[in-house]
Amino acid sequence: MDQQQILRMFPDIEYEEMAALLHLTENMTEQQQQTFLVIYQGKRKDRTLMLVFALLGFVGVAGIHRIITGDIGLGILYFFTAGLCFIGTIVDLVNIKKLTMDYNIKMAYETANLATAVFK
């Protein structure tokens, strides 16, 4: 797998995420790489969509972005406290790039483990 193939599938990918994907797939077979890309494409979250979910916190539905990223407890806390009185929502809006990147990297590692386990 090369950078061009990754850029075609994920045009909005950041450098750090691409480096992680290239590192994860460097020792995979072609079939494992294709499986990895298909599964990862379904799990990956777009930063713009996560930003929209975080902005919903200002209209009374706070915490959806946290639930999507797997922080279910924090998401429920945000929901019942109006995003910790909007302070948590504002902090998350500032850090939405890092939140999305951390989630995508975590999903990439899980997907790599799955792809290599299936085709051993």
N, CA, C and O atoms as CSV, one atom per row, in Angstrom:
chain,resi,resn,atom,element,x,y,z
A,1,MET,N,N,0.843,-1.169,0.000
A,1,MET,CA,C,0.000,0.000,0.000
A,1,MET,C,C,0.889,1.233,0.000
A,1,MET,O,O,1.903,1.282,0.696
A,2,ASP,N,N,0.500,2.218,-0.781
A,2,ASP,CA,C,1.280,3.442,-0.825
A,2,ASP,C,C,0.414,4.640,-0.430
A,2,ASP,O,O,-0.788,4.512,-0.194
A,3,GLN,N,N,1.052,5.793,-0.366
A,3,GLN,CA,C,0.343,7.003,0.052
A,3,GLN,C,C,-0.768,7.381,-0.913
A,3,GLN,O,O,-1.808,7.887,-0.493
A,4,GLN,N,N,-0.559,7.140,-2.208
A,4,GLN,CA,C,-1.574,7.501,-3.195
A,4,GLN,C,C,-2.864,6.731,-2.975
A,4,GLN,O,O,-3.954,7.292,-3.080
A,5,GLN,N,N,-2.743,5.463,-2.675
A,5,GLN,CA,C,-3.923,4.636,-2.439
A,5,GLN,C,C,-4.677,5.125,-1.188
A,5,GLN,O,O,-5.907,5.175,-1.178
A,6,ILE,N,N,-3.936,5.480,-0.149
A,6,ILE,CA,C,-4.572,5.984,1.070
A,6,ILE,C,C,-5.236,7.328,0.811
A,6,ILE,O,O,-6.342,7.574,1.293
A,7,LEU,N,N,-4.574,8.201,0.055
A,7,LEU,CA,C,-5.145,9.517,-0.238
A,7,LEU,C,C,-6.408,9.410,-1.087
A,7,LEU,O,O,-7.322,10.223,-0.944
A,8,ARG,N,N,-6.465,8.406,-1.974
A,8,ARG,CA,C,-7.679,8.229,-2.773
A,8,ARG,C,C,-8.850,7.808,-1.890
A,8,ARG,O,O,-9.981,8.243,-2.104
A,9,MET,N,N,-8.579,6.965,-0.902
A,9,MET,CA,C,-9.662,6.495,-0.040
A,9,MET,C,C,-10.036,7.517,1.030
A,9,MET,O,O,-11.204,7.630,1.402
A,10,PHE,N,N,-9.047,8.262,1.526
A,10,PHE,CA,C,-9.290,9.229,2.606
A,10,PHE,C,C,-8.688,10.580,2.208
A,10,PHE,O,O,-7.583,10.904,2.641
A,11,PRO,N,N,-9.381,11.361,1.407
A,11,PRO,CA,C,-8.785,12.627,0.926
A,11,PRO,C,C,-8.528,13.654,2.028
A,11,PRO,O,O,-7.707,14.551,1.836
A,12,ASP,N,N,-9.193,13.553,3.160
A,12,ASP,CA,C,-9.013,14.533,4.229
A,12,ASP,C,C,-8.066,14.039,5.314
A,12,ASP,O,O,-8.069,14.587,6.417
A,13,ILE,N,N,-7.267,13.036,5.039
A,13,ILE,CA,C,-6.418,12.426,6.054
A,13,ILE,C,C,-5.280,13.367,6.458
A,13,ILE,O,O,-4.722,14.086,5.630
A,14,GLU,N,N,-4.956,13.342,7.741
A,14,GLU,CA,C,-3.856,14.150,8.267
A,14,GLU,C,C,-2.557,13.338,8.154
A,14,GLU,O,O,-2.576,12.115,8.021
A,15,TYR,N,N,-1.432,14.059,8.212
A,15,TYR,CA,C,-0.134,13.409,8.064
A,15,TYR,C,C,0.092,12.345,9.133
A,15,TYR,O,O,0.559,11.248,8.827
A,16,GLU,N,N,-0.235,12.660,10.381
A,16,GLU,CA,C,-0.006,11.724,11.486
A,16,GLU,C,C,-0.800,10.427,11.294
A,16,GLU,O,O,-0.297,9.335,11.557
A,17,GLU,N,N,-2.036,10.564,10.836
A,17,GLU,CA,C,-2.878,9.390,10.607
A,17,GLU,C,C,-2.327,8.558,9.445
A,17,GLU,O,O,-2.302,7.329,9.514
A,18,MET,N,N,-1.888,9.231,8.383
A,18,MET,CA,C,-1.332,8.498,7.249
A,18,MET,C,C,-0.066,7.745,7.654
A,18,MET,O,O,0.133,6.596,7.261
A,19,ALA,N,N,0.779,8.395,8.435
A,19,ALA,CA,C,2.002,7.734,8.893
A,19,ALA,C,C,1.657,6.489,9.711
A,19,ALA,O,O,2.314,5.456,9.581
A,20,ALA,N,N,0.627,6.590,10.553
A,20,ALA,CA,C,0.216,5.429,11.347
A,20,ALA,C,C,-0.310,4.315,10.448
A,20,ALA,O,O,-0.007,3.143,10.673
A,21,LEU,N,N,-1.092,4.669,9.439
A,21,LEU,CA,C,-1.629,3.647,8.528
A,21,LEU,C,C,-0.514,2.958,7.750
A,21,LEU,O,O,-0.523,1.737,7.588
A,22,LEU,N,N,0.446,3.745,7.271
A,22,LEU,CA,C,1.561,3.146,6.527
A,22,LEU,C,C,2.387,2.230,7.427
A,22,LEU,O,O,2.826,1.160,7.005
A,23,HIS,N,N,2.591,2.658,8.654
A,23,HIS,CA,C,3.344,1.829,9.602
A,23,HIS,C,C,2.601,0.524,9.917
A,23,HIS,O,O,3.209,-0.545,9.982
A,24,LEU,N,N,1.286,0.624,10.109
A,24,LEU,CA,C,0.500,-0.559,10.459
A,24,LEU,C,C,0.424,-1.569,9.327
A,24,LEU,O,O,0.359,-2.773,9.572
A,25,THR,N,N,0.432,-1.092,8.094
A,25,THR,CA,C,0.218,-1.985,6.955
A,25,THR,C,C,1.504,-2.403,6.256
A,25,THR,O,O,1.444,-3.134,5.267
A,26,GLU,N,N,2.653,-1.970,6.731
A,26,GLU,CA,C,3.894,-2.254,6.011
A,26,GLU,C,C,4.246,-3.749,5.967
A,26,GLU,O,O,4.888,-4.193,5.015
A,27,ASN,N,N,3.852,-4.511,6.948
A,27,ASN,CA,C,4.181,-5.939,6.953
A,27,ASN,C,C,2.992,-6.828,6.595
A,27,ASN,O,O,3.061,-8.046,6.761
A,28,MET,N,N,1.915,-6.241,6.110
A,28,MET,CA,C,0.734,-7.009,5.737
A,28,MET,C,C,0.831,-7.477,4.292
A,28,MET,O,O,1.514,-6.868,3.468
A,29,THR,N,N,0.139,-8.562,4.004
A,29,THR,CA,C,0.031,-8.999,2.622
A,29,THR,C,C,-0.951,-8.094,1.892
A,29,THR,O,O,-1.638,-7.283,2.514
A,30,GLU,N,N,-1.014,-8.233,0.590
A,30,GLU,CA,C,-1.932,-7.406,-0.206
A,30,GLU,C,C,-3.382,-7.631,0.212
A,30,GLU,O,O,-4.159,-6.680,0.302
A,31,GLN,N,N,-3.743,-8.871,0.462
A,31,GLN,CA,C,-5.114,-9.198,0.869
A,31,GLN,C,C,-5.418,-8.610,2.255
A,31,GLN,O,O,-6.517,-8.105,2.481
A,32,GLN,N,N,-4.470,-8.671,3.166
A,32,GLN,CA,C,-4.653,-8.083,4.492
A,32,GLN,C,C,-4.803,-6.565,4.397
A,32,GLN,O,O,-5.618,-5.972,5.104
A,33,GLN,N,N,-4.014,-5.938,3.521
A,33,GLN,CA,C,-4.112,-4.491,3.360
A,33,GLN,C,C,-5.469,-4.079,2.812
A,33,GLN,O,O,-6.059,-3.103,3.277
A,34,GLN,N,N,-5.965,-4.816,1.827
A,34,GLN,CA,C,-7.276,-4.483,1.268
A,34,GLN,C,C,-8.373,-4.663,2.308
A,34,GLN,O,O,-9.278,-3.835,2.417
A,35,THR,N,N,-8.288,-5.744,3.068
A,35,THR,CA,C,-9.268,-5.962,4.140
A,35,THR,C,C,-9.181,-4.853,5.176
A,35,THR,O,O,-10.202,-4.344,5.639
A,36,PHE,N,N,-7.961,-4.483,5.535
A,36,PHE,CA,C,-7.756,-3.395,6.498
A,36,PHE,C,C,-8.416,-2.106,6.016
A,36,PHE,O,O,-9.121,-1.445,6.779
A,37,LEU,N,N,-8.188,-1.747,4.753
A,37,LEU,CA,C,-8.730,-0.486,4.241
A,37,LEU,C,C,-10.253,-0.486,4.210
A,37,LEU,O,O,-10.878,0.525,4.532
A,38,VAL,N,N,-10.848,-1.595,3.831
A,38,VAL,CA,C,-12.316,-1.662,3.770
A,38,VAL,C,C,-12.924,-1.531,5.170
A,38,VAL,O,O,-13.887,-0.790,5.367
A,39,ILE,N,N,-12.359,-2.249,6.130
A,39,ILE,CA,C,-12.906,-2.192,7.493
A,39,ILE,C,C,-12.633,-0.823,8.112
A,39,ILE,O,O,-13.509,-0.242,8.753
A,40,TYR,N,N,-11.425,-0.312,7.920
A,40,TYR,CA,C,-11.067,0.986,8.515
A,40,TYR,C,C,-11.910,2.117,7.936
A,40,TYR,O,O,-12.258,3.061,8.646
A,41,GLN,N,N,-12.236,2.025,6.662
A,41,GLN,CA,C,-13.067,3.045,6.039
A,41,GLN,C,C,-14.429,3.144,6.730
A,41,GLN,O,O,-14.991,4.232,6.855
A,42,GLY,N,N,-14.949,2.012,7.174
A,42,GLY,CA,C,-16.228,2.014,7.874
A,42,GLY,C,C,-16.145,2.520,9.298
A,42,GLY,O,O,-17.117,3.066,9.819
A,43,LYS,N,N,-14.993,2.345,9.937
A,43,LYS,CA,C,-14.848,2.748,11.337
A,43,LYS,C,C,-14.375,4.186,11.499
A,43,LYS,O,O,-14.634,4.810,12.529
A,44,ARG,N,N,-13.689,4.714,10.502
A,44,ARG,CA,C,-13.068,6.035,10.608
A,44,ARG,C,C,-14.136,7.126,10.687
A,44,ARG,O,O,-15.172,7.043,10.027
A,45,LYS,N,N,-13.871,8.145,11.499
A,45,LYS,CA,C,-14.778,9.278,11.649
A,45,LYS,C,C,-14.170,10.517,10.999
A,45,LYS,O,O,-12.971,10.776,11.094
A,46,ASP,N,N,-15.032,11.261,10.343
A,46,ASP,CA,C,-14.629,12.499,9.694
A,46,ASP,C,C,-14.626,13.633,10.725
A,46,ASP,O,O,-15.541,13.742,11.541
A,47,ARG,N,N,-13.608,14.457,10.680
A,47,ARG,CA,C,-13.480,15.539,11.657
A,47,ARG,C,C,-14.623,16.542,11.542
A,47,ARG,O,O,-15.087,17.059,12.558
A,48,THR,N,N,-15.080,16.823,10.344
A,48,THR,CA,C,-16.177,17.771,10.160
A,48,THR,C,C,-17.464,17.256,10.789
A,48,THR,O,O,-18.196,18.011,11.429
A,49,LEU,N,N,-17.733,15.972,10.606
A,49,LEU,CA,C,-18.926,15.376,11.205
A,49,LEU,C,C,-18.836,15.405,12.739
A,49,LEU,O,O,-19.828,15.665,13.419
A,50,MET,N,N,-17.657,15.139,13.264
A,50,MET,CA,C,-17.472,15.193,14.720
A,50,MET,C,C,-17.661,16.620,15.234
A,50,MET,O,O,-18.188,16.827,16.327
A,51,LEU,N,N,-17.233,17.595,14.446
A,51,LEU,CA,C,-17.432,19.000,14.815
A,51,LEU,C,C,-18.923,19.327,14.874
A,51,LEU,O,O,-19.373,20.020,15.786
A,52,VAL,N,N,-19.676,18.838,13.917
A,52,VAL,CA,C,-21.131,19.068,13.902
A,52,VAL,C,C,-21.779,18.434,15.133
A,52,VAL,O,O,-22.638,19.043,15.770
A,53,PHE,N,N,-21.367,17.213,15.463
A,53,PHE,CA,C,-21.926,16.557,16.651
A,53,PHE,C,C,-21.574,17.329,17.923
A,53,PHE,O,O,-22.398,17.432,18.831
A,54,ALA,N,N,-20.372,17.865,17.994
A,54,ALA,CA,C,-19.986,18.656,19.170
A,54,ALA,C,C,-20.787,19.953,19.244
A,54,ALA,O,O,-21.150,20.402,20.331
A,55,LEU,N,N,-21.062,20.553,18.088
A,55,LEU,CA,C,-21.846,21.793,18.063
A,55,LEU,C,C,-23.280,21.576,18.509
A,55,LEU,O,O,-23.935,22.516,18.958
A,56,LEU,N,N,-23.777,20.351,18.392
A,56,LEU,CA,C,-25.127,20.050,18.875
A,56,LEU,C,C,-25.241,20.285,20.373
A,56,LEU,O,O,-26.347,20.415,20.897
A,57,GLY,N,N,-24.118,20.342,21.062
A,57,GLY,CA,C,-24.119,20.609,22.490
A,57,GLY,C,C,-24.664,21.983,22.830
A,57,GLY,O,O,-25.119,22.212,23.951
A,58,PHE,N,N,-24.623,22.900,21.872
A,58,PHE,CA,C,-25.145,24.245,22.132
A,58,PHE,C,C,-26.649,24.353,21.921
A,58,PHE,O,O,-27.249,25.371,22.267
A,59,VAL,N,N,-27.266,23.314,21.355
A,59,VAL,CA,C,-28.723,23.338,21.163
A,59,VAL,C,C,-29.402,22.309,22.064
A,59,VAL,O,O,-30.568,21.976,21.854
A,60,GLY,N,N,-28.683,21.806,23.062
A,60,GLY,CA,C,-29.309,20.938,24.053
A,60,GLY,C,C,-29.021,19.471,23.944
A,60,GLY,O,O,-29.515,18.695,24.762
A,61,VAL,N,N,-28.247,19.052,22.974
A,61,VAL,CA,C,-27.926,17.629,22.815
A,61,VAL,C,C,-26.417,17.466,22.943
A,61,VAL,O,O,-25.739,17.145,21.967
A,62,ALA,N,N,-25.900,17.683,24.121
A,62,ALA,CA,C,-24.456,17.618,24.336
A,62,ALA,C,C,-23.996,16.185,24.551
A,62,ALA,O,O,-24.740,15.357,25.076
A,63,GLY,N,N,-22.780,15.903,24.148
A,63,GLY,CA,C,-22.136,14.635,24.454
A,63,GLY,C,C,-22.211,13.574,23.381
A,63,GLY,O,O,-21.646,12.496,23.559
A,64,ILE,N,N,-22.887,13.832,22.270
A,64,ILE,CA,C,-22.990,12.817,21.214
A,64,ILE,C,C,-21.607,12.494,20.656
A,64,ILE,O,O,-21.301,11.332,20.391
A,65,HIS,N,N,-20.773,13.514,20.478
A,65,HIS,CA,C,-19.434,13.268,19.939
A,65,HIS,C,C,-18.605,12.400,20.884
A,65,HIS,O,O,-17.765,11.620,20.435
A,66,ARG,N,N,-18.837,12.532,22.187
A,66,ARG,CA,C,-18.106,11.696,23.154
A,66,ARG,C,C,-18.609,10.258,23.127
A,66,ARG,O,O,-17.825,9.317,23.250
A,67,ILE,N,N,-19.903,10.093,22.967
A,67,ILE,CA,C,-20.454,8.729,22.889
A,67,ILE,C,C,-19.944,8.038,21.633
A,67,ILE,O,O,-19.616,6.852,21.673
A,68,ILE,N,N,-19.873,8.755,20.524
A,68,ILE,CA,C,-19.393,8.168,19.272
A,68,ILE,C,C,-17.936,7.740,19.393
A,68,ILE,O,O,-17.544,6.711,18.842
A,69,THR,N,N,-17.137,8.513,20.105
A,69,THR,CA,C,-15.723,8.158,20.239
A,69,THR,C,C,-15.467,7.119,21.320
A,69,THR,O,O,-14.316,6.758,21.563
A,70,GLY,N,N,-16.507,6.636,21.967
A,70,GLY,CA,C,-16.343,5.565,22.937
A,70,GLY,C,C,-16.289,6.029,24.376
A,70,GLY,O,O,-16.207,5.198,25.282
A,71,ASP,N,N,-16.331,7.330,24.617
A,71,ASP,CA,C,-16.354,7.861,25.979
A,71,ASP,C,C,-17.813,7.959,26.429
A,71,ASP,O,O,-18.350,9.056,26.589
A,72,ILE,N,N,-18.440,6.814,26.628
A,72,ILE,CA,C,-19.877,6.786,26.887
A,72,ILE,C,C,-20.223,7.458,28.212
A,72,ILE,O,O,-21.191,8.215,28.284
A,73,GLY,N,N,-19.461,7.197,29.241
A,73,GLY,CA,C,-19.727,7.817,30.537
A,73,GLY,C,C,-19.636,9.330,30.470
A,73,GLY,O,O,-20.496,10.034,31.000
A,74,LEU,N,N,-18.608,9.825,29.826
A,74,LEU,CA,C,-18.448,11.270,29.685
A,74,LEU,C,C,-19.547,11.859,28.806
A,74,LEU,O,O,-20.017,12.970,29.050
A,75,GLY,N,N,-19.950,11.112,27.790
A,75,GLY,CA,C,-21.044,11.569,26.932
A,75,GLY,C,C,-22.343,11.705,27.694
A,75,GLY,O,O,-23.077,12.675,27.504
A,76,ILE,N,N,-22.636,10.741,28.557
A,76,ILE,CA,C,-23.854,10.814,29.368
A,76,ILE,C,C,-23.755,11.971,30.357
A,76,ILE,O,O,-24.733,12.682,30.585
A,77,LEU,N,N,-22.568,12.160,30.946
A,77,LEU,CA,C,-22.360,13.292,31.846
A,77,LEU,C,C,-22.585,14.619,31.120
A,77,LEU,O,O,-23.234,15.517,31.655
A,78,TYR,N,N,-22.056,14.739,29.923
A,78,TYR,CA,C,-22.261,15.946,29.118
A,78,TYR,C,C,-23.746,16.149,28.834
A,78,TYR,O,O,-24.246,17.272,28.895
A,79,PHE,N,N,-24.450,15.062,28.524
A,79,PHE,CA,C,-25.862,15.168,28.182
A,79,PHE,C,C,-26.676,15.721,29.352
A,79,PHE,O,O,-27.517,16.600,29.164
A,80,PHE,N,N,-26.429,15.212,30.549
A,80,PHE,CA,C,-27.235,15.632,31.705
A,80,PHE,C,C,-26.763,16.937,32.340
A,80,PHE,O,O,-27.491,17.515,33.147
A,81,THR,N,N,-25.577,17.415,32.003
A,81,THR,CA,C,-25.087,18.675,32.574
A,81,THR,C,C,-24.934,19.772,31.519
A,81,THR,O,O,-24.247,20.768,31.745
A,82,ALA,N,N,-25.579,19.580,30.370
A,82,ALA,CA,C,-25.488,20.554,29.260
A,82,ALA,C,C,-24.024,20.825,28.901
A,82,ALA,O,O,-23.575,21.968,28.823
A,83,GLY,N,N,-23.305,19.725,28.686
A,83,GLY,CA,C,-21.901,19.861,28.296
A,83,GLY,C,C,-21.058,20.477,29.389
A,83,GLY,O,O,-20.190,21.311,29.128
A,84,LEU,N,N,-21.327,20.051,30.642
A,84,LEU,CA,C,-20.649,20.631,31.823
A,84,LEU,C,C,-20.774,22.149,31.778
A,84,LEU,O,O,-19.786,22.880,31.846
A,85,CYS,N,N,-22.030,22.599,31.662
A,85,CYS,CA,C,-22.357,24.036,31.576
A,85,CYS,C,C,-21.632,24.692,30.388
A,85,CYS,O,O,-21.101,25.797,30.500
A,86,PHE,N,N,-21.626,23.998,29.276
A,86,PHE,CA,C,-21.032,24.449,28.008
A,86,PHE,C,C,-19.507,24.530,28.035
A,86,PHE,O,O,-18.890,24.672,26.979
A,87,ILE,N,N,-18.896,24.445,29.183
A,87,ILE,CA,C,-17.431,24.563,29.245
A,87,ILE,C,C,-16.774,23.349,28.596
A,87,ILE,O,O,-15.820,23.495,27.831
A,88,GLY,N,N,-17.278,22.149,28.898
A,88,GLY,CA,C,-16.729,20.941,28.293
A,88,GLY,C,C,-16.919,20.916,26.794
A,88,GLY,O,O,-16.045,20.472,26.050
A,89,THR,N,N,-18.069,21.395,26.359
A,89,THR,CA,C,-18.334,21.434,24.920
A,89,THR,C,C,-17.379,22.394,24.222
A,89,THR,O,O,-16.872,22.089,23.143
A,90,ILE,N,N,-17.133,23.541,24.827
A,90,ILE,CA,C,-16.209,24.517,24.227
A,90,ILE,C,C,-14.795,23.941,24.182
A,90,ILE,O,O,-14.093,24.091,23.181
A,91,VAL,N,N,-14.376,23.284,25.260
A,91,VAL,CA,C,-13.033,22.681,25.278
A,91,VAL,C,C,-12.937,21.598,24.193
A,91,VAL,O,O,-11.924,21.491,23.503
A,92,ASP,N,N,-13.989,20.809,24.055
A,92,ASP,CA,C,-13.972,19.765,23.030
A,92,ASP,C,C,-13.966,20.353,21.624
A,92,ASP,O,O,-13.346,19.791,20.721
A,93,LEU,N,N,-14.646,21.470,21.430
A,93,LEU,CA,C,-14.612,22.115,20.111
A,93,LEU,C,C,-13.196,22.565,19.758
A,93,LEU,O,O,-12.764,22.467,18.610
A,94,VAL,N,N,-12.491,23.056,20.761
A,94,VAL,CA,C,-11.103,23.466,20.526
A,94,VAL,C,C,-10.231,22.245,20.213
A,94,VAL,O,O,-9.327,22.312,19.380
A,95,ASN,N,N,-10.515,21.139,20.886
A,95,ASN,CA,C,-9.696,19.929,20.739
A,95,ASN,C,C,-10.315,18.883,19.817
A,95,ASN,O,O,-9.925,17.717,19.883
A,96,ILE,N,N,-11.249,19.251,18.973
A,96,ILE,CA,C,-11.951,18.255,18.155
A,96,ILE,C,C,-10.992,17.540,17.195
A,96,ILE,O,O,-11.187,16.362,16.894
A,97,LYS,N,N,-9.985,18.225,16.724
A,97,LYS,CA,C,-9.013,17.595,15.828
A,97,LYS,C,C,-8.272,16.468,16.546
A,97,LYS,O,O,-8.102,15.382,15.991
A,98,LYS,N,N,-7.836,16.724,17.768
A,98,LYS,CA,C,-7.123,15.701,18.539
A,98,LYS,C,C,-8.056,14.560,18.938
A,98,LYS,O,O,-7.661,13.395,18.881
A,99,LEU,N,N,-9.289,14.877,19.342
A,99,LEU,CA,C,-10.245,13.833,19.708
A,99,LEU,C,C,-10.504,12.891,18.534
A,99,LEU,O,O,-10.530,11.671,18.696
A,100,THR,N,N,-10.695,13.473,17.358
A,100,THR,CA,C,-10.969,12.665,16.168
A,100,THR,C,C,-9.736,11.851,15.772
A,100,THR,O,O,-9.843,10.678,15.415
A,101,MET,N,N,-8.572,12.483,15.840
A,101,MET,CA,C,-7.329,11.777,15.482
A,101,MET,C,C,-7.079,10.609,16.437
A,101,MET,O,O,-6.739,9.513,15.992
A,102,ASP,N,N,-7.240,10.827,17.722
A,102,ASP,CA,C,-7.038,9.750,18.694
A,102,ASP,C,C,-7.998,8.586,18.441
A,102,ASP,O,O,-7.607,7.421,18.511
A,103,TYR,N,N,-9.252,8.915,18.148
A,103,TYR,CA,C,-10.229,7.868,17.872
A,103,TYR,C,C,-9.847,7.107,16.602
A,103,TYR,O,O,-9.892,5.877,16.581
A,104,ASN,N,N,-9.474,7.828,15.547
A,104,ASN,CA,C,-9.128,7.166,14.286
A,104,ASN,C,C,-7.882,6.289,14.422
A,104,ASN,O,O,-7.827,5.199,13.851
A,105,ILE,N,N,-6.896,6.751,15.164
A,105,ILE,CA,C,-5.690,5.943,15.378
A,105,ILE,C,C,-6.046,4.682,16.166
A,105,ILE,O,O,-5.549,3.598,15.858
A,106,LYS,N,N,-6.895,4.815,17.170
A,106,LYS,CA,C,-7.328,3.654,17.952
A,106,LYS,C,C,-8.055,2.651,17.058
A,106,LYS,O,O,-7.830,1.446,17.164
A,107,MET,N,N,-8.924,3.147,16.181
A,107,MET,CA,C,-9.648,2.261,15.265
A,107,MET,C,C,-8.686,1.616,14.262
A,107,MET,O,O,-8.887,0.470,13.860
A,108,ALA,N,N,-7.653,2.339,13.862
A,108,ALA,CA,C,-6.682,1.776,12.921
A,108,ALA,C,C,-5.942,0.597,13.552
A,108,ALA,O,O,-5.735,-0.426,12.899
A,109,TYR,N,N,-5.547,0.735,14.811
A,109,TYR,CA,C,-4.863,-0.370,15.485
A,109,TYR,C,C,-5.783,-1.573,15.662
A,109,TYR,O,O,-5.367,-2.713,15.454
A,110,GLU,N,N,-7.032,-1.320,16.045
A,110,GLU,CA,C,-7.983,-2.428,16.189
A,110,GLU,C,C,-8.229,-3.116,14.859
A,110,GLU,O,O,-8.308,-4.343,14.791
A,111,THR,N,N,-8.349,-2.333,13.810
A,111,THR,CA,C,-8.593,-2.895,12.484
A,111,THR,C,C,-7.387,-3.682,11.992
A,111,THR,O,O,-7.544,-4.734,11.372
A,112,ALA,N,N,-6.191,-3.186,12.263
A,112,ALA,CA,C,-4.979,-3.904,11.857
A,112,ALA,C,C,-4.896,-5.250,12.563
A,112,ALA,O,O,-4.547,-6.256,11.946
A,113,ASN,N,N,-5.211,-5.271,13.842
A,113,ASN,CA,C,-5.206,-6.541,14.569
A,113,ASN,C,C,-6.231,-7.505,13.996
A,113,ASN,O,O,-5.967,-8.701,13.879
A,114,LEU,N,N,-7.395,-6.988,13.640
A,114,LEU,CA,C,-8.442,-7.823,13.057
A,114,LEU,C,C,-8.029,-8.360,11.686
A,114,LEU,O,O,-8.210,-9.543,11.397
A,115,ALA,N,N,-7.481,-7.494,10.854
A,115,ALA,CA,C,-7.103,-7.904,9.497
A,115,ALA,C,C,-5.987,-8.943,9.522
A,115,ALA,O,O,-6.001,-9.878,8.721
A,116,THR,N,N,-5.032,-8.796,10.418
A,116,THR,CA,C,-3.942,-9.776,10.484
A,116,THR,C,C,-4.404,-11.080,11.125
A,116,THR,O,O,-3.892,-12.148,10.789
A,117,ALA,N,N,-5.359,-11.006,12.036
A,117,ALA,CA,C,-5.847,-12.225,12.687
A,117,ALA,C,C,-6.697,-13.062,11.727
A,117,ALA,O,O,-6.667,-14.291,11.782
A,118,VAL,N,N,-7.441,-12.407,10.863
A,118,VAL,CA,C,-8.325,-13.132,9.943
A,118,VAL,C,C,-7.518,-13.897,8.902
A,118,VAL,O,O,-7.875,-15.022,8.553
A,119,PHE,N,N,-6.436,-13.307,8.401
A,119,PHE,CA,C,-5.680,-13.916,7.312
A,119,PHE,C,C,-4.340,-14.484,7.761
A,119,PHE,O,O,-3.365,-14.375,7.017
A,120,LYS,N,N,-4.249,-15.072,8.916
A,120,LYS,CA,C,-3.005,-15.713,9.373
A,120,LYS,C,C,-2.791,-17.016,8.679
A,120,LYS,O,O,-1.797,-17.696,8.935
